[in-house]
């Protein structure tokens, strides 16, 4: 089963070639599977990756400032809570990989529909 609940746009990338090269270095660590079946704590990985992107500089659009991790995490949890309240994750079919995941545009503050 897929553990991805939603996708969140947090910033716009200015230099995609540089980001792609840098992203290869930021791959999540492979760990033995935990009880939940996850091989890496994605929240920890995203937090570390964002710190590295910020340190590298000049990857994001000038009009796109990288929000603080606490803001990203808080808004993402709020978005997922809203999706749960309307029954988005009630059925197993909603959790399979092939189903599009809800997407939230944090830059503009709205849900993105596929």
Helices and strands as residue ranges (DSSP letters): E 6-9, H 16-25, H 42-56, H 69-85, G 92-95, E 102-105, E 110-112
